[in-house]
């Protein structure tokens, strides 16, 4: 038999094997599905229903799943279609999906050993939360077909041929969408960056008193004020 000979179709899964396979996919991919739906713009109020819908489709399509492959890109493609359907429903309701802060990271200090450590942990968590918010806001500005390619490639690390296959698009189209998405994403991130205000000058203090120079004593200003 040559390598070009067609392979025999895999034997259908038994009910027990299907239950076990579905349970494994659910446990291993639940958090990924949650993050993907958030990144694709499904609002908080719809997340639970969307996750439920994703795994209903997963269960229904197990018969088509190639167990020799990774489940993650396959599940991501399903999540993309569910998110697209959710956006269309929101549009019909004349609603704009709200993109809230991804993941409610703990803002306390956990088991930090003192108030200083708690404050440091809190500041770091807030910075991380702000970064996630900036990323989420930038992703929201991308068209859905470009956003999913960017998420799958740059955030999830899927190979481009794999992405094209899961989304059912030509490979060149996938690369084109990735290029456009990156350009728009970078522009959106830059637009969120505001210059920091300049630090106040230390050469002149308030109330007519100049700040010390080179460690010397403060001296009273000789500038006349109105009415003196």
Order of alpha helices (4+ residues) and beta strands (2+ residues): alpha-alpha-alpha-alpha-alpha-alpha-alpha-beta-beta
